[in-house]
Amino acid sequence: MTLSSKVLLTRAIMAYLLRRVPTLLLRRRLFSHVSVVSVPFGKGQTKKGVERGPKVILEEGMLLEKLRELDFEVDHFEVEPSEEDRARTRSNAPGLMNASQVSATCYRLAETVAPIAENDRFSLVLGGDHSISVGSINGLVSVWNHLGVVWVDAHPDLNSPVGSMTGNAHGMSALSSLKVLESPQGFEWLKSKVLPNRLVYIGIREIDPGEWKMLEQTRVKLFSIKDVDRLGIGKIMEMTNDYLQPGEDSPVHLSFDIDAFDPLVAPCTGTKVPGGLSLREGLYIGESLSDTKGLVGMDVVEFNPELGEKADVKVTLDTINILVTATLRKDRTRLRFNY
């Protein structure tokens, strides 16, 4: 190679790197801005009250204030489907209860989350029931097509409309987000999906028969609560990060159903299963993902303030606030328990 060729090559490389520097910095997930998206939706299941979850988290839990105390710029959106959304997503999908409402809400949520991701802001989605994660994940996948998802839950939510015993959409949301089955009528807009090898479950401890079949078919990575007991949450997260390789080119979304926690830690939820994650284990999941600099979004779902006494609501709110702030805290030099 001649001297002039080397000079030209060097200049080309430098020009490329200079163009890439802002993108590389942004992709290190050094977020300074959190967009909080409230989704007061409960039609994905049958227990009243879960639609009030976001409002209680923000007003009684004062989550926006807590995020600002962590030196984040914070803005807030509330998802409400328009008449155009409802017309676009009208559905008669057999076996899927309230299909049109679920589809319209998830569509509007996806349309809200996508520009948040495009503008390099962290999306924090507050539910509502877990059916809404179809929208938040779709919005992120439309921007990051190699998105990984860590699904923390007592249940895998892998039911199909045909095999579901209840017809509840919150028990189908993971399957609806995977590139496995064709989307049902009214969900044709749902084109961006997650590959099965980009999903990891943590904390699972109650699985329906149809979900067992789907787990065998998709071979999704699953760490049950027994695995957490056997290996410890530190090893589980080490294995999760090795599997998903979160980082600048492998963004990850955390979808956290609070029924993953033991009911003593989060009593106000609709599908409690004894023997769940401890508070410390749940916090470690969020912290570990955040420390990779690959975490781009988070759902917190299934908080139902009507399923408990005032003291139960307080305990659950405290758990949610600590989970979110521990996950997003920039300063890791402070004592871990000082949230």
ABEGO torsion letter per residue (X at the ends): XBAAAAAAAAAAAAAAAAAAAAAAAAAAGBBABBBBBBBBBAAABABBGAAAAAAAAAAAAGAAAAAAAAGBBBBBBBBBBBAAAAAAABBABBGBBGAAAAAAAAAAAAAAAAAAAAAGBBBBBBOEBAAAAAAAAAAAAAABAABBBBBBBABAGABBAAABAAGBAAAAAAAAABBABBBBBGAAABABBBBAAABBBBGBABBBAAAAAAAAAAGBBBBBAAAAAAAEAAAAAAAAAAAAGBEAABBBBBBBBAAABBAAABABBABBBBGBBBAAAAAAAAAAAAAAGABABBBBBGBBAABEBAAAAAAAAAAAAAAAAAAABABAABBAABX
